[in-house]
Amino acid sequence: MGLKIKSDIDLTGKVTIDGSDVINSSGQWVGSSSGIKGDKGSTGSSVKGQKGQQGDSVKGQKGTAGDKGDTGASVKGQKGQAGTDGTSVKGQKGQTGDKGATGASVKGQKGQQGASVKGQKGEAGDKGATGAATKGQKGETGSSTKGQKGEPGTDGT
């Protein structure tokens, strides 16, 4: 099957056939030159033809994404000047001093146990005197006066 082209083709990028590049993105032939190179033709006339009609506005399919580009150079700037020292300077820590001598641990001797002497039980004492049994005088008898009899109550119904 052959390819027929009725008008110009406007390409951006490279042209690849069966996976092999034949024209690079600058428009230069990079494919095999075996059997296709002929003599250079004569220069054509420089007469420009009329402008053609505007073609149909048909958009092709989106192409595949290109390969990732190389990593750029990693440039590091010069080291800055050292800052000025602050005014608060702390001295170095001193060495740990020697351990002091252990103090004397003097404990006195245990004293002797005291005597446990208990005296004899004393005799019982005499019985005390009986206390007075005195009663007070009898009080006067109160009056035995009765009040008047009250009125009879009402009968309930």
Order of alpha helices (4+ residues) and beta strands (2+ residues): beta-beta
